[in-house]
Amino acid sequence: MSTEALSDIAGPPLDESRHGQLTLGAFLLEVCRRYRDDEALVFDAPLLAGETVRWTYADLERESRRVARALVAQGIGRGMHVATLMGNRPEAVAAFFGAALAGAIVTPLSTFSTEQELDYLLRASEASIVITQPSVAKNQLATTVARLASAGDIPQLQHVVSLGSVAGCTTWSDFLAAGDAVSDEIVDDAVATTDPADLALILFSSGSTAAPKGMLHNHRAPTLQFWVQSELFRRHRDTRMWTALPMFWTAGMNTAMGATLAAGGCWVMQEGFDPGEALALLERERVTEPYTLPHQARALAEHPAWSSTDLSALRCVYGKSVFAKHPTVTGDEGWQMVVGWGMSETCAFISAHAADLGREAMKRSLGTLLPGNRLRVVDPDTGSIVPVGTEGELLVKGPTLMERYVGKRKEECFDADGWFHTGDVGHVDDQGEVHWTGRRTEMIKTGGANVSPAEIEVQLRAHPGVKLARVVGMPDARLDQIAVLCVEPAEGVTVDAADVQAFLRERLAAYKVPKHVFFFQPGEIPMTANGNKVADDQLKARVTDLIGEAR
């Protein structure tokens, strides 16, 4: 790929013929035909007293078809909306693909949602039916949805299905039984008449300060991500991938589920992350690729059973990860965790480095554009395209870009030329590689210079004494704003502010080093309901008090 003097670049042409089927239903039928007798999903089912459930690809197709026929029996057809509200479990995968097989638009909803949040999500999703389960962790999902449905304030919501027996819900078995009278030919016809450009999926963001945004995607978006990510991660038929990341995030839906199925591998599922149970699964199921968030990997390494667990089957581990340091692990030295850039609006990756391109590439940038994608970098104030190497707002087009936001017209979501303004700040270099600096809304203006919280937080991942770091901008009479660093120290490690600041001075310009460093005990840094993001407004209120106490 060549670049011009201006930051307006394109990835390689997209050749759809080199991938498999590009509708969700046809994708499922293709991989189930290819790998029919191979193991697809493994799950220790809480509803079955921990019994291990194993589904082959043939099982997955059979159960997905049963869901599709049951939905048709309930009057669900092309363009209608089906919500799934389930943890990681085989039935959730069958419900996801079953909705697609029936021609419906599927919406995976967050199991972390409060009742108020679910009320909003169900209205926004326009779901006619919700497929759920009694509970995940402490959230009573089925009871909550049944209560919202019975109130009559969500008129389009006509039916709630639950895996267990819950008042106000149809049981899973009764739901499936109603579809026995529907022929498979009806399902096959729905798949055959579905086009990759047809609407397929709504993804909701997990924003911490505003109502979640719904992204409406066509069939091409998730399926293309399935095929491409399978290649990026170098998955294959012998891959046994474990993760607890949920399917309502693109990481769980695309990278875990879709990319594993595309390769004919097996997903070893965990409904909610528990380090002890995860270690047992990694050992028993001879997992080859663990897929975790950084805090989950640390929790595994800190668990008492860590050193005694046999992890010798792991191959896809990398560099300085905790897995690579385990005494029983000899990883594939040619494999690195895929690094890339994307968002829910693009159904995940826009740019990436593949797993076999080496650690230096991963450290250098966020990769080159994937086929079919385009990127512009513009001055956020004037809208003019900036020169290569110059920082600005990142604008994108591409084959997995959303159709629009739910509740918005298309012209409200894109500019007049069809570009999506991501709100991300970064640049492209003269090799066409993408560099991300941070979010426009999060940039800290200190003494006339921009400081990216993300840049500081990324550097601190290499500090052995830092378990969690969050940088917030706070008002300052002299500099307008200052960067304040909030740290949860790693267990058993002594670290102080001077040490952290000295560490950062070796890696960042002096003006980027936070003026204040505050330390928090485990659990003291406030998090959003799903536990995946820091609740910045609450943290800033606490920092205001701490700055006042320090004066």
VMD Tcl script that draws the C-alpha trace (Angstrom):
set ca {
  {0.00 0.00 0.00}
  {1.31 3.42 -0.90}
  {0.65 6.68 0.90}
  {0.40 10.22 -0.47}
  {1.84 13.30 1.22}
  {-1.54 13.76 2.85}
  {-3.01 11.34 5.39}
  {-5.65 9.83 3.10}
  {-4.90 6.12 2.67}
  {-6.58 2.89 1.61}
  {-6.04 -0.72 2.53}
  {-5.71 -3.46 -0.09}
  {-8.79 -4.14 -2.24}
  {-11.32 -6.43 -0.57}
  {-11.65 -9.80 -2.32}
  {-14.75 -11.34 -0.79}
  {-14.28 -14.54 -2.80}
  {-11.34 -15.59 -0.63}
  {-13.59 -15.77 2.42}
  {-16.54 -17.98 3.23}
  {-20.21 -17.05 3.45}
  {-20.99 -13.46 4.46}
  {-24.39 -13.79 6.09}
  {-24.65 -15.05 9.65}
  {-26.95 -17.95 8.83}
  {-24.94 -19.12 5.84}
  {-21.71 -18.74 7.82}
  {-23.03 -21.08 10.50}
  {-24.20 -23.69 7.99}
  {-20.85 -23.56 6.17}
  {-18.63 -24.09 9.22}
  {-20.96 -26.76 10.60}
  {-20.78 -28.61 7.29}
  {-16.97 -28.35 7.15}
  {-16.28 -29.43 10.74}
  {-19.41 -31.45 11.49}
  {-17.97 -34.00 13.93}
  {-15.41 -31.71 15.59}
  {-15.95 -30.22 19.04}
  {-17.21 -26.65 18.81}
  {-18.21 -25.62 22.36}
  {-17.36 -26.84 25.86}
  {-19.14 -25.50 28.94}
  {-19.48 -26.42 32.61}
  {-23.17 -25.64 33.05}
  {-24.25 -24.05 36.38}
  {-27.88 -24.91 35.60}
  {-26.86 -28.57 35.39}
  {-24.89 -28.62 38.66}
  {-21.65 -28.01 36.81}
  {-22.11 -30.86 34.32}
  {-19.80 -30.50 31.33}
  {-21.70 -29.86 28.11}
  {-19.93 -30.61 24.83}
  {-21.38 -29.61 21.47}
  {-19.97 -30.67 18.14}
  {-20.52 -28.49 15.09}
  {-23.39 -30.82 14.17}
  {-24.93 -30.19 17.60}
  {-24.53 -26.45 17.13}
  {-26.30 -26.54 13.76}
  {-29.11 -28.72 15.11}
  {-29.75 -26.50 18.13}
  {-29.48 -23.27 16.12}
  {-32.03 -24.62 13.66}
  {-34.34 -25.52 16.55}
  {-34.16 -21.93 17.81}
  {-34.82 -20.61 14.29}
  {-37.89 -22.83 13.85}
  {-39.17 -21.83 17.31}
  {-38.79 -18.15 16.43}
  {-40.67 -18.67 13.17}
  {-43.42 -20.38 15.17}
  {-43.68 -17.20 17.27}
  {-44.13 -15.10 14.15}
  {-40.55 -13.85 13.95}
  {-39.34 -13.28 10.41}
  {-37.21 -11.08 8.21}
  {-36.29 -7.73 9.70}
  {-37.87 -8.38 13.09}
  {-35.78 -7.92 16.23}
  {-34.65 -10.63 18.68}
  {-32.69 -9.81 21.84}
  {-30.43 -12.29 23.62}
  {-29.61 -11.68 27.28}
  {-27.38 -14.58 28.25}
  {-23.96 -15.41 29.59}
  {-21.40 -17.43 27.67}
  {-23.05 -20.80 27.15}
  {-23.90 -23.03 24.16}
  {-27.56 -21.95 24.13}
  {-26.45 -18.32 23.72}
  {-24.54 -19.23 20.57}
  {-27.54 -21.18 19.27}
  {-29.85 -18.23 20.04}
  {-27.52 -15.79 18.26}
  {-27.31 -17.84 15.08}
  {-30.89 -19.12 15.38}
  {-32.19 -15.56 15.15}
  {-30.06 -15.01 12.05}
  {-31.27 -18.27 10.47}
  {-34.85 -17.05 10.93}
  {-34.00 -13.78 9.16}
  {-34.22 -11.63 12.29}
  {-31.95 -8.83 13.52}
  {-30.20 -10.10 16.65}
  {-29.26 -7.87 19.58}
  {-26.96 -9.31 22.28}
  {-27.65 -7.36 25.50}
  {-25.30 -6.92 28.43}
  {-25.90 -9.21 31.39}
  {-24.31 -6.50 33.56}
  {-27.30 -4.20 32.94}
  {-29.40 -2.85 35.77}
  {-33.22 -2.91 35.47}
  {-33.23 0.73 34.41}
  {-30.58 0.04 31.76}
  {-32.47 -3.01 30.48}
  {-35.63 -0.95 30.20}
  {-33.75 1.49 27.97}
  {-32.03 -1.24 25.92}
  {-35.23 -3.17 25.28}
  {-37.00 -0.05 24.07}
  {-34.10 1.03 21.88}
  {-33.56 -2.44 20.41}
  {-37.24 -2.79 19.41}
  {-37.01 -6.48 20.33}
  {-40.21 -8.50 19.91}
  {-38.79 -11.42 21.87}
  {-36.05 -11.80 24.49}
  {-34.18 -15.06 25.01}
  {-32.59 -15.09 28.46}
  {-31.76 -17.20 31.52}
  {-32.70 -16.98 35.20}
  {-29.53 -15.20 36.32}
  {-25.89 -14.42 35.68}
  {-23.89 -13.73 38.83}
  {-26.31 -11.72 41.01}
  {-28.39 -10.30 38.18}
  {-31.88 -11.84 38.06}
  {-32.25 -11.49 34.32}
  {-35.41 -13.42 33.45}
  {-37.44 -12.03 36.36}
  {-36.38 -8.48 35.50}
  {-37.28 -8.79 31.81}
  {-40.59 -10.49 32.63}
  {-41.46 -7.65 35.00}
  {-40.65 -5.03 32.34}
  {-42.68 -6.93 29.73}
  {-45.70 -7.35 32.00}
  {-45.81 -3.64 32.80}
  {-46.98 -3.05 29.23}
  {-44.74 -0.03 28.70}
  {-42.68 -1.75 25.98}
  {-45.44 -2.54 23.49}
  {-43.30 -4.34 20.89}
  {-41.98 -6.85 23.48}
  {-44.39 -9.76 23.25}
  {-42.48 -12.78 24.46}
  {-39.80 -13.69 27.04}
  {-38.07 -17.08 26.94}
  {-35.95 -18.35 29.82}
  {-33.64 -21.36 30.10}
  {-35.09 -22.06 33.54}
  {-38.62 -21.97 34.93}
  {-39.37 -18.33 35.78}
  {-42.78 -16.73 36.28}
  {-43.89 -14.76 33.26}
  {-41.50 -16.57 30.90}
  {-41.85 -19.43 28.45}
  {-39.46 -22.24 29.31}
  {-36.70 -23.11 26.88}
  {-38.12 -26.59 26.28}
  {-41.64 -25.30 25.56}
  {-40.24 -22.61 23.29}
  {-38.27 -25.16 21.24}
  {-41.13 -27.65 21.16}
  {-43.38 -25.06 19.51}
  {-41.01 -25.03 16.55}
  {-41.33 -28.75 15.84}
  {-44.16 -28.05 13.41}
  {-42.01 -25.66 11.34}
  {-40.04 -27.24 8.51}
  {-36.32 -26.81 7.95}
  {-37.14 -25.73 4.39}
  {-38.55 -22.47 5.73}
  {-35.27 -21.83 7.55}
  {-33.19 -22.77 4.51}
  {-35.25 -20.43 2.34}
  {-34.69 -17.56 4.79}
  {-30.93 -18.16 4.63}
  {-30.88 -18.47 0.84}
  {-32.74 -15.18 0.35}
  {-30.60 -13.18 2.81}
  {-27.98 -10.82 1.34}
  {-24.77 -9.65 3.04}
  {-26.10 -6.09 2.83}
  {-29.27 -6.96 4.79}
  {-29.57 -5.76 8.38}
  {-28.40 -8.36 10.89}
  {-27.11 -7.06 14.20}
  {-27.38 -4.32 16.80}
  {-24.44 -3.78 19.14}
  {-24.78 -1.49 22.14}
  {-21.87 0.43 23.57}
  {-21.05 0.24 27.27}
  {-20.59 3.97 27.76}
  {-19.89 5.07 31.33}
  {-21.51 8.53 31.32}
  {-24.27 8.46 28.69}
  {-27.01 6.17 27.46}
  {-25.55 3.28 25.43}
  {-25.43 3.88 21.68}
  {-26.84 1.18 19.41}
  {-24.90 0.38 16.23}
  {-26.92 -1.22 13.42}
  {-24.81 -3.57 11.27}
  {-25.46 -5.60 8.14}
  {-24.54 -9.29 7.77}
  {-21.23 -8.56 6.07}
  {-19.84 -6.71 9.10}
  {-19.67 -9.53 11.69}
  {-19.07 -12.37 9.23}
  {-16.18 -10.61 7.51}
  {-14.69 -9.92 10.94}
  {-15.08 -13.65 11.78}
  {-13.09 -14.74 8.70}
  {-10.48 -11.97 8.87}
  {-9.83 -12.30 12.60}
  {-9.50 -16.06 12.28}
  {-6.63 -15.38 9.88}
  {-5.14 -12.58 11.99}
  {-5.00 -14.80 15.08}
  {-3.75 -17.76 13.00}
  {-6.53 -19.99 14.31}
  {-6.93 -23.52 12.94}
  {-8.81 -26.75 13.48}
  {-6.73 -27.72 16.52}
  {-7.25 -24.36 18.27}
  {-8.80 -24.66 21.72}
  {-9.51 -21.10 22.80}
  {-10.65 -20.18 26.30}
  {-12.20 -16.88 27.30}
  {-14.78 -15.44 29.67}
  {-15.26 -12.29 27.56}
  {-19.00 -11.95 26.84}
  {-20.67 -12.16 23.44}
  {-22.25 -8.72 23.76}
  {-18.78 -7.21 23.30}
  {-17.09 -7.37 19.89}
  {-14.15 -9.14 21.53}
  {-16.39 -11.96 22.71}
  {-18.63 -12.09 19.63}
  {-15.99 -11.72 16.91}
  {-12.60 -12.64 18.32}
  {-13.73 -15.41 20.65}
  {-16.81 -16.98 19.08}
  {-16.78 -16.06 15.39}
  {-13.06 -16.31 14.67}
  {-12.80 -19.65 16.49}
  {-15.76 -21.17 14.62}
  {-14.44 -19.85 11.30}
  {-11.29 -21.92 11.84}
  {-13.07 -25.06 13.03}
  {-11.62 -24.67 16.52}
  {-13.25 -25.16 19.91}
  {-14.36 -22.43 22.31}
  {-13.92 -23.47 25.95}
  {-16.55 -21.22 27.51}
  {-16.76 -19.60 30.92}
  {-19.90 -17.68 31.87}
  {-18.27 -15.39 34.39}
  {-14.59 -15.02 35.11}
  {-13.38 -16.96 38.14}
  {-9.59 -17.51 38.22}
  {-9.69 -20.86 40.02}
  {-12.32 -22.30 37.68}
  {-10.49 -20.83 34.69}
  {-7.23 -22.54 35.65}
  {-9.04 -25.85 36.01}
  {-10.56 -25.42 32.54}
  {-7.24 -24.45 30.97}
  {-5.65 -27.62 32.31}
  {-8.51 -30.09 31.79}
  {-9.44 -28.95 28.29}
  {-5.83 -28.64 27.07}
  {-6.42 -25.06 25.98}
  {-3.99 -23.78 23.34}
  {-4.95 -20.08 23.37}
  {-6.10 -18.08 26.41}
  {-7.87 -14.82 25.57}
  {-8.04 -12.48 28.55}
  {-8.14 -8.89 29.65}
  {-4.94 -7.79 31.45}
  {-6.56 -7.79 34.90}
  {-7.85 -11.33 34.34}
  {-4.38 -12.57 33.40}
  {-2.99 -11.01 36.58}
  {-5.73 -12.63 38.66}
  {-4.80 -16.04 37.23}
  {-1.12 -15.51 38.05}
  {-1.97 -14.43 41.60}
  {-4.20 -17.46 42.29}
  {-2.79 -20.08 44.72}
  {-3.24 -22.84 42.10}
  {-1.27 -21.01 39.41}
  {2.11 -22.66 39.78}
  {0.68 -26.17 40.20}
  {-1.62 -26.01 37.16}
  {-0.50 -27.88 34.05}
  {-0.65 -25.32 31.23}
  {1.68 -27.21 28.90}
  {-0.91 -27.25 26.07}
  {-0.75 -23.44 25.74}
  {0.91 -22.34 22.51}
  {-0.53 -18.94 21.64}
  {1.11 -16.91 24.37}
  {3.41 -13.99 23.86}
  {6.38 -11.99 25.04}
  {6.18 -10.97 28.66}
  {2.65 -12.20 29.29}
  {2.03 -14.06 32.53}
  {1.31 -17.23 30.54}
  {4.70 -17.15 28.83}
  {6.35 -17.06 32.27}
  {4.51 -20.12 33.60}
  {6.92 -23.01 34.37}
  {5.01 -25.55 32.25}
  {4.52 -23.36 29.17}
  {6.62 -23.46 26.03}
  {4.80 -21.13 23.69}
  {5.04 -20.62 19.96}
  {7.80 -18.01 19.61}
  {6.39 -16.95 16.26}
  {3.01 -15.95 17.73}
  {2.15 -12.60 19.30}
  {-1.18 -11.29 20.53}
  {-2.82 -9.45 17.63}
  {-2.62 -5.67 17.94}
  {-5.07 -3.46 16.08}
  {-7.46 -0.52 16.10}
  {-11.24 -0.53 15.81}
  {-14.52 0.12 17.60}
  {-18.09 -1.14 17.85}
  {-19.07 1.20 15.01}
  {-16.75 -0.78 12.72}
  {-17.68 -4.13 14.32}
  {-14.03 -4.35 15.54}
  {-10.77 -4.12 13.58}
  {-10.01 -1.51 10.92}
  {-6.24 -1.95 11.11}
  {-4.13 -4.72 12.62}
  {-0.87 -6.64 12.73}
  {-1.32 -10.40 12.29}
  {-0.13 -12.72 15.06}
  {3.01 -13.83 13.21}
  {4.45 -10.39 12.35}
  {6.63 -10.20 15.46}
  {6.82 -8.24 18.67}
  {8.58 -5.24 17.14}
  {5.68 -4.66 14.75}
  {3.21 -4.88 17.62}
  {5.15 -2.29 19.60}
  {5.59 -0.01 16.61}
  {1.98 0.75 15.67}
  {-1.60 -0.53 15.44}
  {-1.00 -2.09 12.05}
  {-1.98 -1.38 8.49}
  {-5.51 -1.02 7.15}
  {-7.39 -4.24 6.53}
  {-8.74 -4.88 3.02}
  {-11.46 -2.52 1.86}
  {-10.90 0.09 4.57}
  {-10.02 3.76 4.10}
  {-8.63 6.27 6.59}
  {-8.29 10.03 6.64}
  {-6.61 12.12 9.32}
  {-8.02 15.64 9.54}
  {-7.52 18.78 11.53}
  {-10.44 18.61 14.00}
  {-10.96 22.38 13.82}
  {-10.81 22.96 10.06}
  {-11.61 19.51 8.66}
  {-8.67 19.69 6.26}
  {-6.57 16.55 5.64}
  {-3.25 16.78 7.49}
  {0.16 15.63 6.18}
  {1.43 12.11 6.89}
  {2.88 11.97 10.39}
  {0.70 14.80 11.67}
  {-1.77 14.15 14.45}
  {-5.46 14.70 13.90}
  {-8.91 13.11 14.13}
  {-9.25 9.70 12.46}
  {-12.06 9.30 9.88}
  {-12.95 5.93 8.39}
  {-14.91 4.12 5.69}
  {-15.02 0.38 5.15}
  {-16.94 -2.85 4.62}
  {-17.69 -3.44 8.31}
  {-18.70 0.13 9.15}
  {-22.17 0.34 10.72}
  {-25.22 1.31 8.70}
  {-26.14 3.94 11.28}
  {-26.86 4.49 14.96}
  {-30.17 3.18 16.23}
  {-32.68 6.03 16.35}
  {-30.60 8.21 14.01}
  {-30.80 8.92 10.30}
  {-27.81 7.95 8.22}
  {-26.95 11.58 7.45}
  {-26.72 12.23 11.20}
  {-24.02 9.55 11.58}
  {-21.67 10.36 8.68}
  {-20.45 13.51 6.97}
  {-21.58 14.57 3.51}
  {-18.90 12.40 1.89}
  {-19.82 9.30 3.90}
  {-16.90 9.42 6.37}
  {-17.41 8.37 9.98}
  {-15.72 10.73 12.43}
  {-14.41 8.37 15.11}
  {-13.48 10.94 17.75}
  {-10.11 9.17 18.02}
  {-6.88 11.12 17.67}
  {-3.77 9.73 15.96}
  {-1.72 9.71 12.79}
  {-0.46 7.52 9.96}
  {3.23 7.17 9.19}
  {4.99 6.97 5.82}
  {4.63 3.16 5.88}
  {0.84 3.43 6.09}
  {0.75 2.21 9.69}
  {-1.86 3.56 12.09}
  {-0.96 5.21 15.40}
  {-3.60 5.98 18.03}
  {-3.13 8.67 20.66}
  {-6.45 8.86 22.47}
  {-9.98 10.23 22.41}
  {-10.61 13.87 21.51}
  {-12.96 14.20 24.45}
  {-10.37 12.80 26.86}
  {-7.38 14.88 25.79}
  {-5.97 16.97 28.63}
  {-4.95 20.52 27.69}
  {-2.10 21.46 30.01}
  {-0.08 24.64 29.49}
  {-1.22 24.77 25.85}
  {-0.13 21.19 25.06}
  {-2.28 18.10 24.54}
  {-1.72 15.10 26.82}
  {-3.36 11.75 26.10}
  {-4.40 9.75 29.19}
  {-4.24 6.57 27.12}
  {-0.59 7.17 26.21}
  {0.38 7.39 29.89}
  {-1.73 4.37 30.85}
  {-0.21 2.22 28.11}
  {3.32 3.00 29.33}
  {2.39 1.96 32.86}
  {1.44 -1.53 31.69}
  {5.17 -2.26 31.79}
  {5.56 -1.13 35.41}
  {5.65 -4.19 37.68}
  {4.20 -2.27 40.61}
  {1.09 -1.01 38.81}
  {-1.99 -3.23 38.58}
  {-4.49 -0.58 37.40}
  {-3.82 2.95 36.21}
  {-6.22 5.71 35.21}
  {-5.28 9.28 34.26}
  {-7.83 12.07 34.62}
  {-7.65 15.74 33.75}
  {-8.30 18.14 36.62}
  {-8.71 21.96 36.51}
  {-5.66 24.06 37.35}
  {-5.53 27.84 37.76}
  {-2.11 28.20 36.08}
  {-2.04 25.44 33.42}
  {-5.80 25.19 32.67}
  {-5.65 21.43 33.34}
  {-3.21 18.98 34.87}
  {-2.89 15.22 34.49}
  {-3.52 13.25 37.67}
  {-2.61 9.57 37.89}
  {-4.65 7.15 39.99}
  {-2.97 3.80 40.70}
  {-3.96 0.51 42.26}
  {-0.60 -1.12 43.12}
  {0.15 -4.72 42.25}
  {-0.27 -7.10 45.16}
  {2.82 -7.46 47.31}
  {4.73 -4.63 45.58}
  {5.77 -1.39 47.26}
  {5.69 1.62 44.96}
  {5.51 5.38 45.54}
  {4.74 8.47 43.48}
  {8.38 9.38 42.85}
  {9.08 5.91 41.51}
  {6.15 6.01 39.09}
  {6.98 9.53 37.91}
  {10.62 8.58 37.34}
  {9.50 5.55 35.35}
  {7.34 7.76 33.12}
  {10.04 10.43 32.63}
  {12.18 7.80 30.90}
  {9.38 7.12 28.42}
  {7.43 10.38 27.98}
  {8.06 14.06 27.50}
  {8.30 15.89 30.82}
  {5.03 17.81 30.31}
  {3.15 14.49 30.00}
  {4.22 13.17 33.41}
  {1.30 13.54 35.87}
  {1.71 16.23 38.50}
  {-0.05 14.16 41.16}
  {-0.06 10.41 41.78}
  {-2.63 8.95 44.18}
  {-2.74 5.34 45.32}
  {-5.92 3.33 45.89}
  {-6.54 0.02 47.62}
  {-8.13 -2.86 45.66}
  {-11.73 -1.99 44.82}
  {-11.38 1.71 45.71}
  {-11.12 2.97 42.13}
  {-14.80 3.27 41.13}
  {-15.85 1.14 38.17}
  {-18.92 1.10 35.92}
  {-21.60 -1.58 36.44}
  {-19.94 -4.06 34.09}
  {-16.59 -3.74 35.88}
  {-14.75 -3.08 32.62}
  {-14.33 0.70 32.72}
  {-13.38 3.24 35.33}
  {-16.26 5.52 36.33}
  {-14.42 8.77 35.61}
  {-16.97 11.16 37.09}
  {-16.85 9.36 40.44}
  {-13.06 9.12 40.30}
  {-12.69 12.84 39.56}
  {-14.86 13.67 42.58}
  {-12.55 11.56 44.76}
  {-9.45 13.15 43.22}
  {-10.84 16.62 43.94}
  {-11.00 15.68 47.63}
  {-7.48 14.19 47.56}
  {-5.99 17.30 45.93}
  {-7.69 19.42 48.58}
  {-6.29 17.23 51.35}
  {-2.78 17.44 49.84}
  {-2.73 21.24 49.90}
}
mol new
graphics top color blue
foreach p $ca { graphics top sphere $p radius 0.5 }
foreach p [lrange $ca 0 end-1] q [lrange $ca 1 end] { graphics top cylinder $p $q radius 0.2 }
display resetview
